[in-house]
């Protein structure tokens, strides 16, 4: 019995030493050090810089009508773009996963173009298309709709640059679902709409919310593709990142950091809410 106990004890000691990730303590320490240097310290510096102005100066820097209008435009259009991309991203992912058709590989590759395309080039292309003399803008102008150099141009640019996040988040999850659940629902008498609404969508809801959060985060901080199509009119079509750049060019570093802190706090709250919805949806599955 003692020999068996010694052998069992040695095996347990060997199992303790053989971890899935060797050197866990060293790896964890390196991870925390890396994240602290790359993420936490810069965020801490950003948070502390505005308080050089004092609380009254901080409030004066963010409470002007121009700043508030820029924040409303950035966050409002980013949220709208995330919702729109979630709907159309789900449809595109459904087509790519469920159907076979000529040119499918080309369409799949086109989805990733906003990732590879420089944002300035994207902004120039969008402004050319949606300008009153552009291919799409001329037709919209005939119907009394202006997109370029208006807040709607901000929305179009945000939709363009954040669409891949929703598609690529939903696509692999949808591929794992398979057709079995749809066929089972059909055998029970469910219509196509009932199958999608009551069977497929609840299973995909966490992935859709994840894609929505990523699209929102990408849109709210976008700069390059928006400034060319927005028109950048103060209190009309001026986004918050552009206002930050303007203050930096004026050497108002504390004022720029104050706007950045407000954007950081608001983004954190909205992403936290979206992650909470994602967790709630995952528990209901």
PAVEXPA-749856 format. One record per residue: residue number from 1; residue in one letter; y, z, x of N, C-alpha, C in turn. Coordinates in Angstrom, 3 decimals. Layout:
! PAVEXPA-749856
> NUM,A,Y,Z,X,Y,Z,X,Y,Z,X;
...
***
This chain:
! PAVEXPA-749856
> 1,X,-1.203,0.000,0.825,0.000,0.000,0.000,1.257,0.000,0.861;
> 2,X,1.218,0.741,1.977,2.382,0.801,2.842,2.648,-0.547,3.492;
> 3,X,1.535,-1.249,3.886,1.715,-2.570,4.497,2.308,-3.551,3.500;
> 4,X,1.814,-3.470,2.230,2.348,-4.358,1.191,3.815,-4.050,0.946;
> 5,X,4.159,-2.739,0.932,5.551,-2.353,0.719,6.448,-2.837,1.833;
> 6,X,5.950,-2.736,3.095,6.753,-3.226,4.213,6.968,-4.722,4.137;
> 7,X,5.883,-5.418,3.753,5.999,-6.888,3.632,6.974,-7.262,2.525;
> 8,X,6.896,-6.574,1.377,7.804,-6.853,0.261,9.250,-6.564,0.642;
> 9,X,9.438,-5.435,1.379,10.783,-5.087,1.807,11.361,-6.097,2.777;
> 10,X,10.529,-6.606,3.690,11.011,-7.614,4.632,11.358,-8.903,3.925;
> 11,X,10.540,-9.268,2.905,10.847,-10.483,2.136,12.166,-10.344,1.393;
> 12,X,12.418,-9.148,0.831,13.678,-8.935,0.132,14.851,-9.023,1.099;
> 13,X,14.675,-8.455,2.300,15.730,-8.553,3.297,15.978,-9.990,3.713;
> 14,X,14.896,-10.790,3.804,15.046,-12.199,4.157,15.778,-12.949,3.067;
> 15,X,15.500,-12.634,1.780,16.177,-13.281,0.669,17.659,-12.945,0.654;
> 16,X,17.984,-11.666,1.045,19.397,-11.301,1.090,20.135,-12.104,2.141;
> 17,X,19.459,-12.373,3.268,20.124,-13.097,4.347,20.262,-14.582,4.046;
> 18,X,19.335,-15.151,3.270,19.362,-16.572,2.961,20.160,-16.810,1.675;
> 19,X,21.428,-17.016,1.814,22.288,-17.279,0.668,22.418,-18.775,0.451;
> 20,X,22.793,-19.138,-0.765,23.015,-20.546,-1.062,24.135,-21.103,-0.208;
> 21,X,25.204,-20.316,-0.041,26.337,-20.708,0.797,26.344,-19.808,2.032;
> 22,X,25.877,-20.333,3.166,25.827,-19.488,4.369,27.215,-19.027,4.772;
> 23,X,27.290,-17.827,5.303,28.565,-17.292,5.740,29.527,-17.104,4.594;
> 24,X,29.084,-16.480,3.506,29.906,-16.351,2.316,31.200,-15.596,2.601;
> 25,X,31.097,-14.492,3.353,32.288,-13.719,3.651,33.311,-14.532,4.429;
> 26,X,32.857,-15.269,5.445,33.762,-16.103,6.233,34.349,-17.229,5.379;
> 27,X,33.517,-17.865,4.538,33.995,-18.954,3.687,35.020,-18.460,2.671;
> 28,X,34.746,-17.288,2.078,35.686,-16.728,1.109,37.001,-16.363,1.783;
> 29,X,36.935,-15.782,2.963,38.156,-15.447,3.682,38.974,-16.682,4.022;
> 30,X,38.304,-17.730,4.488,39.010,-18.972,4.800,39.639,-19.570,3.544;
> 31,X,38.916,-19.524,2.414,39.434,-20.066,1.157,40.693,-19.326,0.715;
> 32,X,40.626,-18.000,0.758,41.798,-17.214,0.347,42.976,-17.445,1.287;
> 33,X,42.701,-17.531,2.591,43.769,-17.780,3.554,44.397,-19.147,3.330;
> 34,X,43.558,-20.138,3.084,44.053,-21.509,2.879,44.900,-21.588,1.613;
> 35,X,44.402,-21.028,0.506,45.146,-21.070,-0.748,46.443,-20.277,-0.658;
> 36,X,46.404,-19.171,0.078,47.630,-18.383,0.238,48.687,-19.173,0.988;
> 37,X,48.287,-19.853,2.064,49.245,-20.613,2.853,49.743,-21.867,2.172;
> 38,X,48.859,-22.541,1.422,49.218,-23.825,0.818,49.848,-23.666,-0.559;
> 39,X,49.411,-22.660,-1.329,49.840,-22.551,-2.729,50.705,-21.311,-2.969;
> 40,X,50.179,-20.144,-2.656,50.845,-18.910,-3.078,52.169,-18.678,-2.348;
> 41,X,52.210,-18.869,-1.046,53.447,-18.619,-0.304,54.564,-19.573,-0.720;
> 42,X,54.298,-20.900,-0.846,55.374,-21.767,-1.346,55.850,-21.404,-2.747;
> 43,X,54.916,-21.036,-3.638,55.322,-20.633,-4.977,56.141,-19.341,-4.943;
> 44,X,55.759,-18.427,-4.056,56.530,-17.187,-3.927,57.929,-17.474,-3.404;
> 45,X,58.025,-18.378,-2.434,59.347,-18.745,-1.911,60.204,-19.395,-2.987;
> 46,X,59.571,-20.263,-3.811,60.303,-20.896,-4.905,60.791,-19.860,-5.908;
> 47,X,59.962,-18.858,-6.169,60.326,-17.846,-7.151,61.444,-16.944,-6.657;
> 48,X,61.462,-16.638,-5.375,62.456,-15.710,-4.842,63.799,-16.375,-4.563;
> 49,X,63.798,-17.676,-4.272,65.044,-18.330,-3.861,66.149,-18.250,-4.922;
> 50,X,65.882,-18.461,-6.205,66.985,-18.426,-7.192,67.677,-17.079,-7.316;
> 51,X,66.993,-16.006,-6.949,67.581,-14.681,-7.150,68.656,-14.368,-6.111;
> 52,X,68.893,-15.340,-5.197,70.075,-15.216,-4.349,71.344,-15.269,-5.196;
> 53,X,71.239,-15.913,-6.349,72.394,-16.031,-7.238,72.619,-14.769,-8.062;
> 54,X,71.619,-13.875,-8.098,71.696,-12.739,-9.001,71.227,-13.142,-10.392;
> 55,X,70.976,-12.170,-11.237,70.480,-12.470,-12.577,71.502,-13.274,-13.383;
> 56,X,72.769,-12.927,-13.254,73.801,-13.663,-13.993,73.906,-15.097,-13.482;
> 57,X,73.851,-15.267,-12.162,73.919,-16.608,-11.612,72.693,-17.433,-11.953;
> 58,X,71.531,-16.780,-11.968,70.295,-17.473,-12.363,70.393,-17.967,-13.801;
> 59,X,70.888,-17.115,-14.677,71.024,-17.506,-16.081,72.046,-18.632,-16.239;
> 60,X,73.133,-18.546,-15.506,74.145,-19.605,-15.579,73.595,-20.946,-15.083;
> 61,X,72.672,-20.894,-14.126,72.122,-22.127,-13.559,71.175,-22.834,-14.511;
> 62,X,70.498,-22.083,-15.390,69.495,-22.701,-16.260,69.955,-22.812,-17.716;
> 63,X,71.054,-22.180,-18.072,71.465,-22.137,-19.484,72.529,-23.160,-19.829;
> 64,X,72.850,-24.069,-18.924,73.836,-25.099,-19.252,73.231,-26.103,-20.216;
> 65,X,74.036,-26.726,-21.061,73.495,-27.720,-22.008,72.746,-28.861,-21.326;
> 66,X,73.210,-29.280,-20.158,72.549,-30.377,-19.456,71.144,-29.985,-19.001;
> 67,X,70.998,-28.781,-18.456,69.684,-28.319,-17.998,68.738,-28.127,-19.175;
> 68,X,69.224,-27.501,-20.236,68.369,-27.268,-21.408,67.917,-28.583,-22.025;
> 69,X,68.814,-29.571,-22.086,68.434,-30.878,-22.627,67.379,-31.541,-21.749;
> 70,X,67.509,-31.429,-20.433,66.526,-32.023,-19.524,65.171,-31.344,-19.661;
> 71,X,65.162,-30.020,-19.807,63.903,-29.292,-19.977,63.236,-29.654,-21.297;
> 72,X,64.020,-29.743,-22.369,63.448,-30.126,-23.673,62.830,-31.522,-23.600;
> 73,X,63.533,-32.441,-22.950,63.025,-33.807,-22.850,61.734,-33.853,-22.033;
> 74,X,61.714,-33.172,-20.890,60.537,-33.216,-20.016,59.316,-32.607,-20.697;
> 75,X,59.476,-31.416,-21.253,58.325,-30.745,-21.848,57.934,-31.363,-23.188;
> 76,X,58.909,-31.756,-23.975,58.584,-32.367,-25.264,57.856,-33.682,-25.117;
> 77,X,58.356,-34.563,-24.244,57.716,-35.862,-24.051,56.379,-35.716,-23.328;
> 78,X,56.272,-34.738,-22.411,54.996,-34.521,-21.723,53.924,-34.077,-22.706;
> 79,X,54.282,-33.192,-23.631,53.317,-32.755,-24.635,52.947,-33.899,-25.569;
> 80,X,53.925,-34.707,-25.974,53.637,-35.854,-26.836,52.751,-36.863,-26.117;
> 81,X,53.035,-37.123,-24.835,52.211,-38.057,-24.072,50.786,-37.538,-23.922;
> 82,X,50.619,-36.228,-23.717,49.281,-35.658,-23.576,48.485,-35.798,-24.875;
> 83,X,49.141,-35.582,-26.020,48.454,-35.720,-27.313,48.064,-37.180,-27.553;
> 84,X,48.989,-38.101,-27.317,48.699,-39.526,-27.523,47.582,-39.984,-26.594;
> 85,X,47.644,-39.577,-25.329,46.599,-39.965,-24.385,45.249,-39.364,-24.750;
> 86,X,45.242,-38.193,-25.349,43.980,-37.589,-25.766,43.310,-38.426,-26.840;
> 87,X,44.091,-38.941,-27.785,43.536,-39.765,-28.861,43.028,-41.088,-28.320;
> 88,X,43.893,-41.806,-27.613,43.499,-43.121,-27.122,42.544,-43.024,-25.935;
> 89,X,42.632,-41.943,-25.156,41.667,-41.743,-24.084,40.262,-41.553,-24.620;
> 90,X,40.133,-40.829,-25.735,38.824,-40.668,-26.366,38.288,-42.016,-26.852;
> 91,X,39.149,-42.825,-27.454,38.706,-44.135,-27.953,38.260,-45.040,-26.797;
> 92,X,39.050,-45.062,-25.720,38.693,-45.892,-24.574,37.395,-45.411,-23.935;
> 93,X,37.247,-44.089,-23.784,36.011,-43.555,-23.216,34.816,-43.898,-24.100;
> 94,X,35.001,-43.845,-25.400,33.926,-44.200,-26.342,33.506,-45.656,-26.145;
> 95,X,34.460,-46.550,-26.027,34.149,-47.968,-25.844,33.414,-48.197,-24.525;
> 96,X,33.863,-47.545,-23.464,33.247,-47.750,-22.152,31.839,-47.180,-22.085;
> 97,X,31.565,-46.113,-22.814,30.247,-45.468,-22.753,29.273,-46.071,-23.756;
> 98,X,29.745,-46.364,-24.955,28.829,-46.728,-26.039,28.558,-48.233,-26.180;
> 99,X,29.376,-49.084,-25.587,29.225,-50.517,-25.814,29.085,-51.274,-24.503;
> 100,X,28.425,-52.430,-24.596,28.320,-53.361,-23.477,29.006,-54.661,-23.876;
> 101,X,29.852,-55.179,-23.005,30.598,-56.392,-23.311,31.061,-57.019,-22.003;
> 102,X,31.329,-58.305,-22.000,31.807,-58.969,-20.777,33.138,-58.382,-20.319;
> 103,X,33.253,-58.171,-19.030,34.483,-57.614,-18.474,34.574,-56.110,-18.552;
> 104,X,33.473,-55.443,-18.896,33.506,-53.981,-19.011,33.835,-53.333,-17.667;
> 105,X,33.242,-53.841,-16.577,33.519,-53.284,-15.260,34.974,-53.446,-14.860;
> 106,X,35.564,-54.603,-15.228,36.969,-54.823,-14.925,37.855,-53.860,-15.698;
> 107,X,37.553,-53.658,-16.985,38.322,-52.707,-17.790,38.184,-51.294,-17.248;
> 108,X,36.989,-50.940,-16.799,36.763,-49.610,-16.240,37.595,-49.410,-14.982;
> 109,X,37.737,-50.463,-14.185,38.537,-50.358,-12.962,40.029,-50.293,-13.262;
> 110,X,40.470,-51.001,-14.302,41.886,-51.025,-14.654,42.376,-49.631,-15.052;
> 111,X,41.485,-48.814,-15.628,41.873,-47.465,-16.064,42.435,-46.660,-14.901;
> 112,X,41.913,-46.885,-13.701,42.331,-46.090,-12.539,43.554,-46.644,-11.834;
> 113,X,44.105,-47.758,-12.287,45.263,-48.339,-11.610,46.462,-47.390,-11.514;
> 114,X,46.789,-46.620,-12.558,47.918,-45.678,-12.400,47.728,-44.669,-11.282;
> 115,X,46.454,-44.387,-10.882,46.220,-43.510,-9.749,46.654,-44.164,-8.437;
> 116,X,46.336,-45.458,-8.291,46.571,-46.155,-7.028,47.963,-46.766,-6.939;
> 117,X,48.568,-47.064,-8.071,49.855,-47.747,-8.078,50.971,-46.780,-7.701;
> 118,X,51.824,-47.130,-6.727,52.980,-46.260,-6.430,53.840,-46.065,-7.673;
> 119,X,54.321,-44.856,-7.860,55.046,-44.551,-9.096,56.321,-45.373,-9.234;
> 120,X,56.982,-45.666,-8.113,58.197,-46.477,-8.185,57.878,-47.883,-8.666;
> 121,X,56.757,-48.437,-8.192,56.346,-49.777,-8.635,56.015,-49.756,-10.124;
> 122,X,55.337,-48.698,-10.572,55.034,-48.569,-11.993,56.309,-48.497,-12.822;
> 123,X,57.300,-47.747,-12.353,58.559,-47.639,-13.088,59.288,-48.962,-13.169;
> 124,X,59.301,-49.718,-12.077,59.960,-51.025,-12.087,59.240,-51.979,-13.039;
> 125,X,57.897,-51.948,-13.011,57.128,-52.836,-13.899,57.375,-52.486,-15.361;
> 126,X,57.392,-51.204,-15.684,57.614,-50.786,-17.072,59.024,-51.132,-17.536;
> 127,X,60.003,-50.897,-16.682,61.377,-51.233,-17.073,61.555,-52.733,-17.247;
> 128,X,60.848,-53.544,-16.453,60.922,-54.999,-16.603,60.304,-55.444,-17.920;
> 129,X,59.201,-54.815,-18.294,58.521,-55.193,-19.535,59.286,-54.750,-20.775;
> 130,X,59.839,-53.534,-20.734,60.444,-52.950,-21.932,61.960,-53.083,-21.984;
> 131,X,62.559,-53.704,-20.990,63.995,-53.976,-21.055,64.293,-54.943,-22.205;
> 132,X,65.522,-54.946,-22.717,65.844,-55.853,-23.838,65.528,-57.315,-23.562;
> 133,X,65.494,-57.713,-22.297,65.159,-59.089,-21.957,63.715,-59.250,-21.506;
> 134,X,62.918,-58.159,-21.521,61.536,-58.219,-21.073,60.603,-58.786,-22.114;
> 135,X,59.342,-58.983,-21.720,58.360,-59.582,-22.619,58.163,-58.739,-23.874;
> 136,X,57.965,-57.452,-23.687,57.757,-56.559,-24.836,59.088,-56.096,-25.401;
> 137,X,60.040,-55.819,-24.540,61.331,-55.306,-24.993,62.102,-56.281,-25.852;
> 138,X,61.998,-57.594,-25.559,62.711,-58.588,-26.364,62.177,-58.594,-27.795;
> 139,X,60.846,-58.501,-27.932,60.262,-58.487,-29.277,60.637,-57.201,-30.016;
> 140,X,60.636,-56.055,-29.309,61.017,-54.796,-29.954,62.492,-54.801,-30.338;
> 141,X,63.332,-55.407,-29.500,64.766,-55.455,-29.802,65.036,-56.251,-31.067;
> 142,X,64.252,-57.303,-31.296,64.406,-58.083,-32.521,64.141,-57.251,-33.766;
> 143,X,63.331,-56.215,-33.624,63.017,-55.334,-34.750,63.832,-54.047,-34.714;
> 144,X,64.877,-54.027,-33.889,65.768,-52.875,-33.855,65.234,-51.673,-33.111;
> 145,X,64.301,-51.895,-32.175,63.699,-50.794,-31.415,64.048,-50.963,-29.940;
> 146,X,64.602,-49.925,-29.349,64.902,-49.920,-27.919,64.041,-48.870,-27.234;
> 147,X,63.406,-49.277,-26.158,62.543,-48.368,-25.401,63.137,-48.072,-24.031;
> 148,X,63.424,-49.118,-23.287,63.970,-48.924,-21.946,65.353,-48.277,-22.011;
> 149,X,65.601,-47.369,-21.068,66.886,-46.676,-20.923,67.183,-45.760,-22.112;
> 150,X,66.123,-45.268,-22.740,66.222,-44.291,-23.822,65.149,-43.225,-23.595;
> 151,X,65.164,-42.132,-24.354,64.077,-41.152,-24.221,62.695,-41.723,-24.490;
> 152,X,62.614,-42.793,-25.287,61.304,-43.408,-25.534,60.730,-44.014,-24.264;
> 153,X,61.589,-44.450,-23.363,61.115,-44.948,-22.078,60.431,-43.856,-21.277;
> 154,X,60.938,-42.633,-21.387,60.287,-41.497,-20.725,58.877,-41.312,-21.255;
> 155,X,58.721,-41.404,-22.566,57.404,-41.243,-23.183,56.452,-42.341,-22.733;
> 156,X,56.910,-43.578,-22.693,56.050,-44.690,-22.280,55.573,-44.495,-20.848;
> 157,X,56.479,-44.093,-19.953,56.089,-43.882,-18.556,55.085,-42.744,-18.421;
> 158,X,55.288,-41.662,-19.172,54.355,-40.538,-19.099,52.983,-40.912,-19.634;
> 159,X,52.940,-41.682,-20.708,51.653,-42.139,-21.252,50.923,-42.986,-20.223;
> 160,X,51.659,-43.846,-19.536,51.053,-44.755,-18.569,50.431,-43.996,-17.403;
> 161,X,51.156,-43.047,-16.837,50.667,-42.404,-15.612,49.612,-41.326,-15.878;
> 162,X,49.504,-40.829,-17.119,48.564,-39.739,-17.402,47.323,-40.175,-18.172;
> 163,X,47.253,-41.432,-18.596,46.086,-41.899,-19.358,44.770,-41.737,-18.603;
> 164,X,44.685,-42.049,-17.294,43.384,-41.918,-16.621,42.797,-40.514,-16.677;
> 165,X,43.625,-39.490,-16.743,43.101,-38.125,-16.762,42.268,-37.870,-18.020;
> 166,X,42.753,-38.327,-19.152,42.012,-38.079,-20.389,40.751,-38.923,-20.457;
> 167,X,40.828,-40.166,-20.010,39.649,-41.042,-20.057,38.563,-40.510,-19.137;
> 168,X,38.913,-40.223,-17.900,37.914,-39.801,-16.907,37.382,-38.402,-17.167;
> 169,X,38.082,-37.600,-17.931,37.563,-36.278,-18.280,36.556,-36.353,-19.415;
> 170,X,36.815,-37.204,-20.386,35.933,-37.312,-21.551,34.722,-38.199,-21.257;
> 171,X,34.895,-39.231,-20.451,33.856,-40.239,-20.245,32.521,-39.665,-19.759;
> 172,X,32.472,-38.836,-18.701,31.160,-38.330,-18.269,30.516,-37.379,-19.271;
> 173,X,31.317,-36.603,-19.985,30.759,-35.697,-20.993,30.158,-36.496,-22.144;
> 174,X,30.846,-37.547,-22.560,30.337,-38.395,-23.628,29.055,-39.097,-23.208;
> 175,X,28.966,-39.478,-21.934,27.752,-40.133,-21.447,26.555,-39.190,-21.475;
> 176,X,26.799,-37.882,-21.273,25.718,-36.909,-21.305,25.251,-36.601,-22.715;
> 177,X,26.138,-36.775,-23.696,25.771,-36.474,-25.082,24.657,-37.385,-25.556;
> 178,X,24.734,-38.677,-25.239,23.697,-39.605,-25.657,23.789,-39.969,-27.126;
> 179,X,22.924,-40.854,-27.534,22.919,-41.336,-28.920,22.002,-40.531,-29.832;
> 180,X,21.232,-39.608,-29.267,20.243,-38.888,-30.076,20.896,-38.105,-31.211;
> 181,X,21.997,-37.414,-30.897,22.641,-36.605,-31.932,23.229,-37.488,-33.030;
> 182,X,23.732,-38.655,-32.664,24.274,-39.570,-33.671,23.165,-40.108,-34.568;
> 183,X,22.027,-40.457,-33.952,20.900,-40.966,-34.741,20.331,-39.885,-35.648;
> 184,X,20.299,-38.644,-35.137,19.802,-37.544,-35.972,20.718,-37.314,-37.168;
> 185,X,22.040,-37.366,-36.941,22.981,-37.202,-38.048,22.850,-38.337,-39.052;
> 186,X,22.598,-39.549,-38.564,22.441,-40.693,-39.478,21.191,-40.553,-40.331;
> 187,X,20.113,-40.035,-39.751,18.879,-39.855,-40.532,19.044,-38.796,-41.611;
> 188,X,20.010,-37.879,-41.412,20.266,-36.843,-42.418,21.268,-37.292,-43.472;
> 189,X,21.708,-38.540,-43.375,22.588,-39.093,-44.393,24.059,-39.026,-44.076;
> 190,X,24.430,-38.651,-42.860,25.846,-38.561,-42.506,26.423,-39.955,-42.293;
> 191,X,27.643,-40.155,-42.739,28.326,-41.421,-42.485,28.799,-41.454,-41.031;
> 192,X,29.279,-42.630,-40.620,29.748,-42.768,-39.250,30.932,-41.845,-38.991;
> 193,X,31.851,-41.767,-39.932,33.015,-40.905,-39.774,32.612,-39.439,-39.738;
> 194,X,31.667,-39.031,-40.587,31.191,-37.650,-40.577,30.490,-37.310,-39.269;
> 195,X,29.759,-38.264,-38.722,29.062,-38.035,-37.454,30.049,-37.786,-36.325;
> 196,X,31.098,-38.596,-36.283,32.094,-38.430,-35.216,32.880,-37.134,-35.410;
> 197,X,33.298,-36.866,-36.657,34.145,-35.713,-36.910,33.431,-34.383,-36.851;
> 198,X,32.154,-34.335,-37.271,31.459,-33.057,-37.368,30.412,-32.832,-36.274;
> 199,X,30.027,-33.889,-35.579,28.989,-33.746,-34.562,29.523,-34.050,-33.165;
> 200,X,30.127,-35.221,-33.006,30.531,-35.664,-31.671,31.788,-34.941,-31.195;
> 201,X,32.835,-34.937,-32.027,34.104,-34.339,-31.596,33.987,-32.859,-31.234;
> 202,X,33.271,-32.019,-32.014,33.139,-30.615,-31.592,32.491,-30.464,-30.220;
> 203,X,31.571,-31.361,-29.872,30.922,-31.291,-28.563,31.858,-31.744,-27.447;
> 204,X,32.778,-32.642,-27.777,33.698,-33.177,-26.778,35.022,-32.440,-26.716;
> 205,X,35.261,-31.523,-27.644,36.568,-30.874,-27.728,36.982,-30.157,-26.438;
> 206,X,36.094,-29.404,-25.762,36.524,-28.795,-24.489,36.960,-29.824,-23.457;
> 207,X,36.237,-30.933,-23.355,36.611,-31.978,-22.399,37.927,-32.637,-22.792;
> 208,X,38.131,-32.850,-24.094,39.385,-33.452,-24.555,40.563,-32.542,-24.243;
> 209,X,40.398,-31.245,-24.464,41.476,-30.296,-24.169,41.736,-30.203,-22.662;
> 210,X,40.679,-30.306,-21.863,40.862,-30.313,-20.416,41.669,-31.531,-19.982;
> 211,X,41.297,-32.702,-20.510,42.056,-33.902,-20.197,43.491,-33.814,-20.676;
> 212,X,43.696,-33.200,-21.820,45.047,-33.030,-22.342,45.879,-32.142,-21.428;
> 213,X,45.284,-31.054,-20.930,46.001,-30.158,-20.016,46.356,-30.874,-18.715;
> 214,X,45.423,-31.665,-18.192,45.689,-32.395,-16.955,46.761,-33.465,-17.164;
> 215,X,46.721,-34.144,-18.312,47.734,-35.157,-18.608,49.110,-34.522,-18.765;
> 216,X,49.171,-33.367,-19.403,50.449,-32.666,-19.555,51.010,-32.255,-18.201;
> 217,X,50.161,-31.672,-17.358,50.617,-31.226,-16.042,51.102,-32.406,-15.202;
> 218,X,50.413,-33.529,-15.317,50.832,-34.715,-14.555,52.154,-35.259,-15.069;
> 219,X,52.334,-35.255,-16.377,53.519,-35.861,-16.976,54.771,-35.026,-16.747;
> 220,X,54.652,-33.709,-16.850,55.848,-32.869,-16.818,56.514,-32.887,-15.445;
> 221,X,55.740,-33.163,-14.402,56.329,-33.209,-13.071,56.577,-34.607,-12.547;
> 222,X,56.377,-35.632,-13.373,56.537,-37.024,-12.927,58.010,-37.349,-12.688;
> 223,X,58.234,-38.144,-11.657,59.603,-38.490,-11.281,59.760,-40.001,-11.063;
> 224,X,58.972,-40.569,-10.147,59.202,-41.932,-9.686,59.128,-42.998,-10.754;
> 225,X,58.119,-42.922,-11.621,57.947,-43.972,-12.623,58.903,-43.830,-13.800;
> 226,X,59.544,-42.661,-13.946,60.398,-42.421,-15.115,61.844,-42.825,-14.859;
> 227,X,62.337,-42.574,-13.661,63.774,-42.768,-13.428,64.199,-44.224,-13.568;
> 228,X,63.262,-45.161,-13.415,63.631,-46.568,-13.521,63.733,-47.036,-14.969;
> 229,X,63.030,-46.374,-15.874,63.001,-46.829,-17.263,63.772,-45.898,-18.192;
> 230,X,64.125,-44.705,-17.710,64.735,-43.710,-18.599,66.217,-43.945,-18.837;
> 231,X,66.912,-44.531,-17.883,68.358,-44.663,-18.003,69.103,-43.494,-17.409;
> 232,X,68.481,-42.303,-17.376,69.015,-41.126,-16.678,70.397,-40.717,-17.164;
> 233,X,70.621,-40.792,-18.464,71.887,-40.350,-19.034,71.845,-38.838,-19.225;
> 234,X,72.803,-38.085,-18.673,72.791,-36.627,-18.832,72.756,-36.212,-20.297;
> 235,X,71.893,-35.244,-20.577,71.713,-34.680,-21.919,71.135,-35.676,-22.912;
> 236,X,70.709,-36.859,-22.445,70.115,-37.859,-23.335,68.741,-38.275,-22.815;
> 237,X,68.700,-38.874,-21.628,67.436,-39.369,-21.084,67.236,-38.926,-19.641;
> 238,X,67.772,-37.766,-19.303,67.634,-37.223,-17.954,66.529,-36.179,-17.938;
> 239,X,65.530,-36.364,-17.077,64.413,-35.429,-17.001,64.735,-34.307,-16.023;
> 240,X,64.008,-33.212,-16.142,64.269,-32.047,-15.295,64.017,-32.317,-13.810;
> 241,X,62.936,-33.021,-13.419,62.767,-33.313,-11.985,63.941,-34.083,-11.383;
> 242,X,64.523,-35.008,-12.141,65.695,-35.736,-11.630,66.876,-34.791,-11.449;
> 243,X,67.035,-33.854,-12.357,68.127,-32.886,-12.234,67.932,-31.994,-11.007;
> 244,X,66.691,-31.665,-10.699,66.406,-30.885,-9.490,66.791,-31.673,-8.243;
> 245,X,66.420,-32.967,-8.211,66.774,-33.811,-7.066,68.290,-33.925,-6.938;
> 246,X,68.974,-34.041,-8.059,70.442,-34.123,-8.031,71.058,-32.872,-7.423;
> 247,X,70.549,-31.712,-7.805,71.077,-30.466,-7.245,70.751,-30.334,-5.757;
> 248,X,69.591,-30.829,-5.348,69.269,-30.799,-3.924,70.210,-31.690,-3.129;
> 249,X,70.561,-32.845,-3.683,71.504,-33.733,-2.997,72.891,-33.112,-2.903;
> 250,X,73.183,-32.192,-3.824,74.462,-31.477,-3.784,74.372,-30.184,-2.977;
> 251,X,73.229,-29.978,-2.302,72.977,-28.792,-1.481,72.995,-27.499,-2.305;
> 252,X,72.717,-27.626,-3.604,72.605,-26.448,-4.462,71.121,-26.068,-4.540;
> 253,X,70.613,-25.513,-3.437,69.184,-25.227,-3.346,68.756,-24.119,-4.305;
> 254,X,69.582,-23.131,-4.457,69.233,-22.034,-5.367,69.215,-22.520,-6.811;
> 255,X,70.175,-23.363,-7.184,70.182,-23.905,-8.540,68.981,-24.791,-8.801;
> 256,X,68.591,-25.611,-7.822,67.402,-26.446,-7.970,66.155,-25.590,-8.097;
> 257,X,66.073,-24.518,-7.288,64.924,-23.622,-7.377,64.878,-22.900,-8.716;
> 258,X,66.044,-22.580,-9.291,66.072,-21.917,-10.597,65.444,-22.800,-11.675;
> 259,X,65.794,-24.081,-11.675,65.182,-25.003,-12.635,63.686,-25.123,-12.372;
> 260,X,63.319,-25.158,-11.080,61.905,-25.230,-10.737,61.120,-24.026,-11.218;
> 261,X,61.709,-22.843,-11.131,61.036,-21.633,-11.608,60.821,-21.688,-13.116;
> 262,X,61.821,-22.162,-13.846,61.671,-22.277,-15.300,60.560,-23.278,-15.638;
> 263,X,60.522,-24.409,-14.931,59.464,-25.391,-15.171,58.105,-24.815,-14.822;
> 264,X,58.035,-24.061,-13.728,56.772,-23.450,-13.319,56.285,-22.458,-14.363;
> 265,X,57.181,-21.602,-14.846,56.791,-20.595,-15.831,56.372,-21.239,-17.148;
> 266,X,57.150,-22.219,-17.627,56.813,-22.878,-18.883,55.510,-23.660,-18.766;
> 267,X,55.302,-24.326,-17.649,54.056,-25.074,-17.447,52.859,-24.130,-17.411;
> 268,X,53.031,-22.983,-16.748,51.937,-22.016,-16.672,51.562,-21.504,-18.061;
> 269,X,52.562,-21.198,-18.874,52.286,-20.695,-20.224,51.568,-21.742,-21.063;
> 270,X,52.034,-22.997,-21.000,51.423,-24.047,-21.813,50.017,-24.373,-21.321;
> 271,X,49.813,-24.407,-20.015,48.474,-24.654,-19.482,47.539,-23.491,-19.808;
> 272,X,48.064,-22.275,-19.779,47.258,-21.116,-20.146,46.828,-21.204,-21.608;
> 273,X,47.736,-21.648,-22.474,47.391,-21.803,-23.890,46.334,-22.892,-24.077;
> 274,X,46.486,-24.009,-23.364,45.494,-25.085,-23.472,44.134,-24.647,-22.933;
> 275,X,44.133,-23.889,-21.841,42.865,-23.380,-21.308,42.226,-22.387,-22.260;
> 276,X,43.080,-21.582,-22.943,42.536,-20.684,-23.953,41.887,-21.436,-25.097;
> 277,X,42.523,-22.523,-25.540,41.916,-23.351,-26.570,40.615,-23.974,-26.093;
> 278,X,40.586,-24.372,-24.828,39.371,-24.952,-24.276,38.225,-23.942,-24.266;
> 279,X,38.513,-22.721,-23.847,37.486,-21.670,-23.839,37.000,-21.351,-25.247;
> 280,X,37.939,-21.303,-26.190,37.570,-21.055,-27.591,36.682,-22.167,-28.137;
> 281,X,37.031,-23.412,-27.812,36.216,-24.537,-28.273,34.830,-24.527,-27.628;
> 282,X,34.759,-24.137,-26.347,33.466,-24.089,-25.671,32.562,-23.015,-26.267;
> 283,X,33.133,-21.887,-26.694,32.320,-20.815,-27.284,31.803,-21.206,-28.665;
> 284,X,32.502,-22.101,-29.357,32.076,-22.512,-30.694,30.971,-23.536,-30.668;
> 285,X,30.712,-24.119,-29.491,29.671,-25.149,-29.412,28.306,-24.564,-29.661;
***
